[in-house]
Amino acid sequence: MSAFALSQILVAVAICFDLLSFQFKDRKKIVACLSCSCTLISAHFVLLGQMTAAILLCLATIRFFTSIFTTSKKVMVIFALGSMASTAATFAGFISLISCAGSLLQTTAAFCEHDKRLRELMIVGTSFWVFHNVLVQSPMAVAMELLFMASNIVGYYRYYRKPVLSEVCDTPD
């Protein structure tokens, strides 16, 4: 089996964790699933030779796991600095900047105290990763990020938009 084929299989498994993640309301369950997913995605990028993305996702695995236990802004800054240092150390041009931008947005998201803001920032950060994955020509990673974004939007709607609509419709006669 080629490294490319194996990389795509790893992403297919990561998709399961991604889709599951945003169907939870509990922030800790969301980030626990994301930690598992990032481990697989990091290995995917190693197989594709995309070292900036691989290191950023390895760092994301640790970041999401850490954020289960703390939403400290000081810890968030440490991970943001780690993302920037990793990008500088493995810099491969514009593509590295795109992955760094996605990582920084998702770092901020991981340390949000409430899932609503986490979801909003993850949507924006995911947009950068979609663009990155198009550029590195990983079709499964593009599909994964798009499905991840869709799952996030569905979860957001279920928890934050649907109640608002039902309140409008349930007016007393």
N, CA, C and O of each residue as an XYZ file, in Angstrom:
692
protein
N       0.851     -1.176      0.000
C       0.000      0.000      0.000
C       0.893      1.235      0.000
O       1.879      1.302      0.733
N       0.541      2.193     -0.817
C       1.345      3.413     -0.907
C       1.124      4.306      0.314
O       0.118      4.195      1.014
N       2.088      5.190      0.548
C       1.975      6.153      1.653
C       0.750      7.042      1.450
O       0.060      7.380      2.412
N       0.479      7.420      0.197
C      -0.687      8.259     -0.089
C      -1.977      7.526      0.290
O      -2.842      8.101      0.950
N      -2.111      6.270     -0.119
C      -3.325      5.498      0.192
C      -3.504      5.353      1.698
O      -4.610      5.517      2.214
N      -2.418      5.044      2.403
C      -2.495      4.915      3.860
C      -2.886      6.249      4.497
O      -3.663      6.280      5.451
N      -2.347      7.348      3.966
C      -2.691      8.671      4.511
C      -4.185      8.948      4.364
O      -4.798      9.539      5.252
N      -4.763      8.528      3.259
C      -6.187      8.755      3.026
C      -7.048      7.886      3.944
O      -8.122      8.310      4.371
N      -6.583      6.681      4.246
C      -7.290      5.796      5.182
C      -7.280      6.392      6.588
O      -8.294      6.357      7.285
N      -6.144      6.937      7.003
C      -6.056      7.571      8.328
C      -7.062      8.719      8.440
O      -7.711      8.882      9.474
N      -7.186      9.502      7.388
C      -8.139     10.612      7.397
C      -9.570     10.083      7.437
O     -10.428     10.672      8.095
N      -9.834      8.990      6.746
C     -11.187      8.415      6.772
C     -11.587      8.040      8.201
O     -12.736      8.246      8.593
N     -10.660      7.496      8.974
C     -10.946      7.163     10.373
C     -11.110      8.449     11.193
O     -11.979      8.529     12.062
N     -10.279      9.441     10.915
C     -10.374     10.730     11.627
C     -11.736     11.384     11.395
O     -12.254     12.075     12.272
N     -12.306     11.165     10.224
C     -13.619     11.732      9.914
C     -14.651     11.295     10.945
O     -15.505     12.086     11.347
N     -14.576     10.048     11.370
C     -15.537      9.542     12.364
C     -15.470     10.354     13.651
O     -16.503     10.728     14.207
N     -14.260     10.625     14.123
C     -14.101     11.429     15.337
C     -14.579     12.860     15.120
O     -15.205     13.454     15.998
N     -14.279     13.405     13.951
C     -14.689     14.782     13.646
C     -16.208     14.925     13.610
O     -16.768     15.861     14.182
N     -16.862     13.991     12.935
C     -18.319     14.061     12.839
C     -18.973     13.902     14.208
O     -19.972     14.555     14.512
N     -18.408     13.046     15.009
C     -18.940     12.820     16.351
C     -18.729     14.036     17.250
O     -19.590     14.360     18.067
N     -17.609     14.696     17.104
C     -17.210     15.750     18.044
C     -18.267     16.824     18.243
O     -18.615     17.135     19.382
N     -18.779     17.392     17.174
C     -19.672     18.535     17.325
C     -21.135     18.151     17.510
O     -22.017     19.010     17.495
N     -21.387     16.867     17.684
C     -22.739     16.471     18.033
C     -22.920     16.425     19.550
O     -24.024     16.220     20.053
N     -21.822     16.617     20.261
C     -21.884     16.744     21.716
C     -22.127     18.201     22.086
O     -21.734     19.106     21.349
N     -22.756     18.423     23.193
C     -22.927     19.770     23.739
C     -21.774     20.096     24.680
O     -21.331     21.242     24.763
N     -21.295     19.080     25.385
C     -20.239     19.255     26.381
C     -18.900     19.574     25.709
O     -18.400     18.780     24.912
N     -18.331     20.715     26.023
C     -17.065     21.172     25.441
C     -15.951     20.149     25.632
O     -15.136     19.947     24.733
N     -15.910     19.501     26.795
C     -14.841     18.527     27.064
C     -14.932     17.313     26.143
O     -13.906     16.787     25.711
N     -16.123     16.872     25.845
C     -16.291     15.748     24.924
C     -15.910     16.161     23.504
O     -15.317     15.383     22.757
N     -16.255     17.382     23.147
C     -15.898     17.896     21.824
C     -14.382     17.861     21.648
O     -13.884     17.315     20.664
N     -13.652     18.438     22.592
C     -12.197     18.531     22.426
C     -11.504     17.177     22.597
O     -10.420     16.975     22.050
N     -12.104     16.248     23.342
C     -11.535     14.902     23.452
C     -11.584     14.199     22.092
O     -10.611     13.566     21.682
N     -12.712     14.312     21.400
C     -12.816     13.731     20.052
C     -11.829     14.393     19.097
O     -11.211     13.726     18.268
N     -11.686     15.704     19.220
C     -10.766     16.429     18.334
C      -9.318     16.015     18.585
O      -8.514     15.973     17.653
N      -8.986     15.714     19.818
C      -7.636     15.253     20.144
C      -7.341     13.927     19.436
O      -6.262     13.742     18.874
N      -8.300     13.016     19.469
C      -8.128     11.729     18.769
C      -7.980     11.942     17.266
O      -7.108     11.349     16.631
N      -8.820     12.775     16.715
C      -8.788     13.058     15.287
C      -7.443     13.647     14.863
O      -6.877     13.248     13.845
N      -6.944     14.586     15.640
C      -5.684     15.257     15.286
C      -4.507     14.297     15.258
O      -3.585     14.475     14.463
N      -4.524     13.288     16.108
C      -3.455     12.283     16.097
C      -3.394     11.603     14.730
O      -2.321     11.451     14.145
N      -4.553     11.201     14.235
C      -4.616     10.525     12.937
C      -4.260     11.467     11.789
O      -3.573     11.073     10.847
N      -4.724     12.695     11.870
C      -4.458     13.658     10.798
C      -2.978     14.032     10.759
O      -2.415     14.247      9.685
N      -2.353     14.109     11.932
C      -0.917     14.390     11.978
C      -0.144     13.295     11.243
O       0.739     13.584     10.436
N      -0.482     12.040     11.528
C       0.182     10.923     10.837
C      -0.067     11.001      9.329
O       0.821     10.686      8.537
N      -1.247     11.409      8.939
C      -1.602     11.590      7.530
C      -0.647     12.579      6.864
O      -0.143     12.327      5.769
N      -0.402     13.708      7.534
C       0.473     14.716      6.945
C       1.935     14.270      6.923
O       2.679     14.661      6.024
N       2.358     13.465      7.890
C       3.718     12.909      7.851
C       3.869     12.064      6.587
O       4.863     12.174      5.868
N       2.874     11.223      6.328
C       2.933     10.367      5.137
C       2.948     11.168      3.843
O       3.496     10.714      2.838
N       2.351     12.355      3.861
C       2.345     13.208      2.659
C       3.571     14.126      2.582
O       3.736     14.861      1.608
N       4.431     14.083      3.609
C       5.622     14.928      3.609
C       5.336     16.385      3.919
O       6.145     17.255      3.595
N       4.206     16.663      4.535
C       3.818     18.036      4.896
C       4.159     18.251      6.375
O       3.303     18.112      7.249
N       5.416     18.590      6.635
C       5.908     18.605      8.012
C       5.329     19.739      8.851
O       5.086     19.543     10.042
N       5.100     20.910      8.278
C       4.492     21.994      9.069
C       3.125     21.545      9.569
O       2.828     21.649     10.759
N       2.304     21.052      8.668
C       0.960     20.602      9.053
C       1.037     19.438     10.040
O       0.254     19.382     10.988
N       1.966     18.514      9.828
C       2.098     17.359     10.724
C       2.439     17.804     12.147
O       1.847     17.322     13.112
N       3.383     18.712     12.268
C       3.779     19.196     13.596
C       2.659     20.017     14.220
O       2.396     19.894     15.416
N       1.993     20.857     13.421
C       0.878     21.650     13.959
C      -0.243     20.747     14.466
O      -0.871     21.048     15.480
N      -0.493     19.652     13.773
C      -1.548     18.743     14.231
C      -1.096     17.878     15.405
O      -1.916     17.494     16.238
N       0.170     17.575     15.479
C       0.694     16.895     16.673
C       0.528     17.824     17.882
O       0.105     17.395     18.955
N       0.860     19.067     17.693
C       0.671     20.070     18.738
C      -0.821     20.233     19.064
O      -1.189     20.414     20.224
N      -1.671     20.167     18.041
C      -3.124     20.273     18.258
C      -3.644     19.113     19.099
O      -4.544     19.300     19.918
N      -3.091     17.917     18.907
C      -3.479     16.768     19.725
C      -3.258     17.081     21.200
O      -4.131     16.852     22.037
N      -2.079     17.606     21.499
C      -1.731     17.958     22.881
C      -2.583     19.126     23.361
O      -3.052     19.140     24.499
N      -2.776     20.098     22.488
C      -3.576     21.279     22.812
C      -5.005     20.894     23.182
O      -5.515     21.321     24.217
N      -5.651     20.091     22.342
C      -7.031     19.699     22.630
C      -7.109     18.873     23.907
O      -8.026     19.051     24.709
N      -6.153     17.972     24.096
C      -6.148     17.180     25.334
C      -5.992     18.091     26.544
O      -6.697     17.930     27.540
N      -5.073     19.042     26.462
C      -4.853     19.989     27.563
C      -6.097     20.813     27.836
O      -6.430     21.084     28.990
N      -6.783     21.213     26.775
C      -7.955     22.075     26.953
C      -9.150     21.349     27.575
O     -10.140     21.985     27.937
N      -9.064     20.035     27.700
C     -10.087     19.300     28.457
C     -10.045     19.749     29.915
O     -11.075     19.818     30.585
N      -8.845     20.051     30.393
C      -8.628     20.341     31.804
C      -8.521     21.818     32.146
O      -8.675     22.198     33.306
N      -8.257     22.663     31.136
C      -8.103     24.095     31.417
C      -8.515     24.931     30.213
O      -8.372     24.513     29.064
N      -9.028     26.117     30.505
C      -9.293     27.099     29.450
C      -8.423     28.342     29.687
O      -8.748     29.438     29.229
N      -7.329     28.153     30.399
C      -6.417     29.242     30.746
C      -5.884     29.945     29.501
O      -5.389     29.303     28.574
N      -5.991     31.243     29.494
C      -5.484     32.033     28.368
C      -3.954     31.994     28.324
O      -3.362     32.124     27.253
N      -3.319     31.818     29.474
C      -1.856     31.695     29.487
C      -1.422     30.421     28.768
O      -0.448     30.425     28.015
N      -2.140     29.349     29.003
C      -1.832     28.088     28.325
C      -2.113     28.232     26.828
O      -1.359     27.729     25.994
N      -3.202     28.922     26.500
C      -3.535     29.171     25.100
C      -2.384     29.900     24.394
O      -2.019     29.546     23.272
N      -1.822     30.901     25.043
C      -0.720     31.667     24.457
C       0.498     30.765     24.233
O       1.186     30.898     23.221
N       0.764     29.861     25.155
C       1.892     28.923     24.997
C       1.695     28.080     23.735
O       2.632     27.883     22.961
N       0.476     27.586     23.536
C       0.211     26.785     22.334
C       0.260     27.638     21.070
O       0.723     27.166     20.031
N      -0.203     28.871     21.137
C      -0.135     29.760     19.970
C       1.325     30.031     19.602
O       1.694     29.994     18.429
N       2.146     30.301     20.611
C       3.579     30.523     20.359
C       4.231     29.258     19.804
O       5.097     29.327     18.933
N       3.808     28.109     20.316
C       4.315     26.834     19.801
C       3.958     26.638     18.333
O       4.769     26.139     17.554
N       2.743     27.032     17.958
C       2.331     26.931     16.551
C       3.178     27.839     15.668
O       3.607     27.444     14.584
N       3.413     29.049     16.141
C       4.224     29.981     15.348
C       5.670     29.509     15.246
O       6.277     29.604     14.180
N       6.224     29.003     16.340
C       7.604     28.500     16.319
C       7.724     27.273     15.415
O       8.698     27.136     14.675
N       6.743     26.393     15.476
C       6.750     25.201     14.618
C       6.677     25.586     13.151
O       7.356     24.996     12.311
N       5.854     26.573     12.851
C       5.732     27.043     11.470
C       7.043     27.657     10.996
O       7.482     27.408      9.873
N       7.658     28.451     11.845
C       8.939     29.075     11.475
C      10.020     28.010     11.250
O      10.824     28.117     10.325
N      10.027     26.988     12.105
C      11.058     25.951     12.012
C      10.909     25.062     10.778
O      11.895     24.511     10.289
N       9.698     24.922     10.281
C       9.447     24.026      9.142
C       8.932     24.784      7.924
O       8.356     24.184      7.016
N       9.133     26.071      7.901
C       8.534     26.946      6.892
C       8.783     26.434      5.475
O       9.917     26.170      5.076
N       7.678     26.304      4.724
C       7.754     25.838      3.339
C       6.954     26.756      2.422
O       6.403     26.318      1.412
N       6.896     28.028      2.785
C       6.206     28.995      1.947
C       4.776     29.265      2.381
O       4.394     29.033      3.528
N       4.001     29.760      1.432
C       2.622     30.193      1.673
C       1.783     29.119      2.350
O       0.966     29.416      3.222
N       1.983     27.892      1.953
C       1.193     26.785      2.500
C       1.389     26.654      4.013
O       0.459     26.287      4.730
N       2.579     26.950      4.489
C       2.842     26.918      5.930
C       2.069     28.011      6.653
O       1.581     27.804      7.764
N       1.961     29.169      6.025
C       1.210     30.277      6.631
C      -0.281     29.954      6.748
O      -0.933     30.316      7.727
N      -0.802     29.270      5.737
C      -2.221     28.901      5.771
C      -2.485     27.930      6.918
O      -3.443     28.101      7.671
N      -1.644     26.924      7.049
C      -1.844     25.953      8.133
C      -1.647     26.613      9.493
O      -2.338     26.264     10.450
N      -0.734     27.544      9.592
C      -0.521     28.252     10.854
C      -1.745     29.095     11.221
O      -2.159     29.121     12.380
N      -2.317     29.777     10.240
C      -3.518     30.584     10.507
C      -4.654     29.699     11.016
O      -5.333     30.047     11.982
N      -4.857     28.562     10.367
C      -5.888     27.629     10.824
C      -5.608     27.135     12.229
O      -6.514     27.025     13.055
N      -4.352     26.841     12.489
C      -3.958     26.352     13.816
C      -4.172     27.411     14.896
O      -4.645     27.097     15.988
N      -3.829     28.648     14.596
C      -3.994     29.717     15.587
C      -5.473     29.965     15.904
O      -5.830     30.188     17.061
N      -6.315     29.928     14.897
C      -7.750     30.100     15.141
C      -8.297     28.944     15.970
O      -9.110     29.151     16.872
N      -7.853     27.738     15.666
C      -8.344     26.589     16.410
C      -7.730     26.502     17.802
O      -8.324     25.908     18.702
N      -6.561     27.079     17.989
C      -5.989     27.176     19.330
C      -6.858     28.087     20.188
O      -7.188     27.756     21.327
N      -7.219     29.226     19.636
C      -8.107     30.145     20.350
C      -9.426     29.450     20.676
O      -9.948     29.586     21.782
N      -9.959     28.710     19.714
C     -11.223     27.996     19.916
C     -11.126     26.981     21.048
O     -12.027     26.884     21.882
N     -10.041     26.234     21.075
C      -9.895     25.161     22.066
C      -9.949     25.671     23.499
O     -10.364     24.945     24.403
N      -9.535     26.906     23.709
C      -9.485     27.436     25.067
C     -10.661     28.359     25.389
O     -10.632     29.080     26.386
N     -11.685     28.336     24.552
C     -12.920     29.056     24.872
C     -13.640     28.306     25.987
O     -13.663     27.075     26.013
N     -14.217     29.056     26.891
C     -14.912     28.424     28.013
C     -16.243     27.809     27.614
O     -16.712     26.877     28.267
N     -16.851     28.310     26.564
C     -18.169     27.844     26.151
C     -18.117     27.291     24.734
O     -17.360     27.765     23.887
N     -18.930     26.290     24.503
C     -18.889     25.617     23.205
C     -19.372     26.497     22.049
O     -18.969     26.263     20.909
N     -20.207     27.483     22.297
C     -20.732     28.315     21.203
C     -19.599     29.049     20.494
O     -19.494     28.988     19.269
N     -18.759     29.734     21.245
C     -17.636     30.469     20.657
C     -16.622     29.493     20.061
O     -16.038     29.770     19.014
N     -16.410     28.350     20.722
C     -15.519     27.318     20.202
C     -15.977     26.909     18.804
O     -15.166     26.831     17.881
N     -17.271     26.650     18.648
C     -17.823     26.245     17.361
C     -17.605     27.327     16.297
O     -17.216     27.018     15.171
N     -17.850     28.571     16.643
C     -17.713     29.672     15.685
C     -16.270     29.808     15.195
O     -16.030     29.939     13.995
N     -15.326     29.779     16.109
C     -13.916     29.902     15.720
C     -13.429     28.678     14.949
O     -12.589     28.796     14.057
N     -13.954     27.509     15.291
C     -13.559     26.299     14.571
C     -14.012     26.354     13.111
O     -13.314     25.854     12.229
N     -15.159     26.949     12.852
C     -15.626     27.076     11.467
C     -14.641     27.916     10.652
O     -14.288     27.553      9.530
N     -14.209     29.023     11.214
C     -13.269     29.895     10.502
C     -11.914     29.189     10.340
O     -11.336     29.201      9.253
N     -11.412     28.580     11.411
C     -10.144     27.866     11.334
C     -10.190     26.722     10.336
O      -9.224     26.480      9.612
N     -11.302     26.026     10.298
C     -11.465     24.915      9.366
C     -11.400     25.394      7.920
O     -10.902     24.677      7.052
N     -11.892     26.586      7.658
C     -11.829     27.141      6.301
C     -10.380     27.228      5.807
O     -10.096     26.949      4.642
N      -9.478     27.613      6.697
C      -8.059     27.664      6.325
C      -7.520     26.270      6.023
O      -6.746     26.088      5.083
N      -7.932     25.285      6.824
C      -7.463     23.916      6.604
C      -8.030     23.330      5.310
O      -7.352     22.545      4.647
N      -9.248     23.692      4.944
C      -9.803     23.239      3.660
C      -8.910     23.741      2.526
O      -8.523     22.976      1.643
N      -8.592     25.024      2.563
C      -7.736     25.622      1.537
C      -6.360     24.937      1.519
O      -5.844     24.614      0.449
N      -5.780     24.720      2.681
C      -4.490     24.036      2.806
C      -4.552     22.655      2.160
O      -3.676     22.287      1.378
N      -5.590     21.898      2.491
C      -5.691     20.526      2.004
C      -5.939     20.447      0.501
O      -5.546     19.476     -0.145
N      -6.590     21.469     -0.056
C      -6.724     21.552     -1.511
C      -5.330     21.732     -2.120
O      -4.987     21.079     -3.105
N      -4.538     22.615     -1.531
C      -3.199     22.888     -2.063
C      -2.259     21.693     -1.965
O      -1.406     21.512     -2.833
N      -2.402     20.861     -0.909
C      -1.527     19.689     -0.775
C      -2.105     18.476     -1.489
O      -1.526     17.390     -1.449
N      -3.242     18.662     -2.137
C      -3.880     17.643     -2.963
C      -4.215     16.366     -2.192
O      -3.881     15.259     -2.612
N      -4.878     16.550     -1.063
C      -5.352     15.420     -0.277
C      -6.881     15.415     -0.298
O      -7.516     16.091      0.512
N      -7.466     14.658     -1.218
C      -8.920     14.706     -1.371
C      -9.684     14.272     -0.114
O     -10.717     14.858      0.206
N      -9.200     13.273      0.587
C      -9.889     12.832      1.799
C      -9.800     13.894      2.894
O     -10.741     14.068      3.668
N      -8.679     14.599      2.960
C      -8.538     15.656      3.968
C      -9.473     16.826      3.653
O     -10.025     17.443      4.564
N      -9.650     17.129      2.377
C     -10.608     18.175      1.990
C     -12.014     17.739      2.398
O     -12.763     18.501      3.009
N     -12.355     16.500      2.048
C     -13.684     15.975      2.405
C     -13.865     15.977      3.919
O     -14.932     16.330      4.421
N     -12.817     15.582      4.648
C     -12.886     15.542      6.101
C     -13.190     16.922      6.669
O     -14.075     17.064      7.513
N     -12.468     17.930      6.217
C     -12.670     19.275      6.751
C     -14.053     19.815      6.388
O     -14.685     20.495      7.196
N     -14.518     19.517      5.187
C     -15.854     19.965      4.801
C     -16.937     19.262      5.629
O     -17.910     19.890      6.047
N     -16.765     17.968      5.859
C     -17.703     17.237      6.720
C     -17.631     17.732      8.159
O     -18.650     17.847      8.841
N     -16.420     18.021      8.609
C     -16.208     18.553      9.955
C     -16.951     19.882     10.109
O     -17.628     20.117     11.110
N     -16.813     20.740      9.105
C     -17.480     22.028      9.140
C     -19.001     21.837      9.128
O     -19.719     22.509      9.869
N     -19.484     20.928      8.292
C     -20.926     20.659      8.225
C     -21.439     20.130      9.564
O     -22.500     20.544     10.031
N     -20.696     19.226     10.177
C     -21.094     18.687     11.479
C     -21.136     19.789     12.526
O     -22.046     19.843     13.353
N     -20.151     20.659     12.480
C     -20.098     21.786     13.400
C     -21.321     22.684     13.203
O     -21.945     23.105     14.177
N     -21.661     22.974     11.963
C     -22.812     23.842     11.671
C     -24.112     23.176     12.120
O     -24.989     23.840     12.672
N     -24.242     21.868     11.887
C     -25.438     21.143     12.340
C     -25.536     21.210     13.861
O     -26.603     21.491     14.406
N     -24.425     20.951     14.544
C     -24.417     21.036     16.009
C     -24.743     22.436     16.493
O     -25.498     22.606     17.451
N     -24.183     23.430     15.840
C     -24.457     24.824     16.204
C     -25.953     25.113     16.059
O     -26.570     25.712     16.939
N     -26.517     24.681     14.944
C     -27.949     24.893     14.706
C     -28.773     24.182     15.781
O     -29.711     24.759     16.331
N     -28.424     22.942     16.074
C     -29.189     22.166     17.060
C     -29.204     22.839     18.425
O     -30.222     22.829     19.117
N     -28.084     23.418     18.807
C     -27.989     23.967     20.160
C     -28.258     25.460     20.256
O     -28.621     25.945     21.327
N     -28.089     26.207     19.164
C     -28.176     27.665     19.281
C     -29.180     28.339     18.362
O     -29.651     29.426     18.696
N     -29.526     27.768     17.247
C     -30.484     28.413     16.353
C     -31.870     27.795     16.480
O     -32.868     28.515     16.462
N     -31.946     26.503     16.607
C     -33.226     25.820     16.708
C     -34.058     26.307     17.898
O     -35.250     26.561     17.723
N     -33.481     26.450     19.109
C     -34.283     26.954     20.226
C     -34.846     28.352     19.970
O     -35.969     28.653     20.376
N     -34.082     29.192     19.308
C     -34.542     30.548     19.006
C     -35.756     30.485     18.091
O     -36.735     31.201     18.304
N     -35.697     29.625     17.066
C     -36.819     29.496     16.142
C     -38.049     28.930     16.844
O     -39.164     29.377     16.577
N     -37.871     27.962     17.729
C     -39.024     27.370     18.418
C     -39.663     28.366     19.378
O     -40.875     28.331     19.589
N     -38.859     29.255     19.963
C     -39.407     30.281     20.852
C     -40.299     31.240     20.070
O     -41.334     31.676     20.575
N     -39.909     31.567     18.854
C     -40.696     32.467     18.018
C     -42.021     31.804     17.635
O     -43.072     32.445     17.631
N     -41.954     30.514     17.313
C     -43.152     29.782     16.874
C     -44.091     29.424     18.015
O     -45.277     29.195     17.780
N     -43.594     29.371     19.243
C     -44.407     28.955     20.383
C     -44.960     30.146     21.156
O     -44.927     30.161     22.386
N     -45.456     31.122     20.450
C     -46.046     32.287     21.133
C     -47.435     31.937     21.625
O     -48.166     31.209     20.953
N     -47.809     32.447     22.789
C     -49.147     32.146     23.315
C     -50.244     32.776     22.445
O     -50.046     33.828     21.838
N     -51.397     32.111     22.401
C     -52.520     32.613     21.586
C     -53.259     33.721     22.270
O     -54.226     34.250     21.720
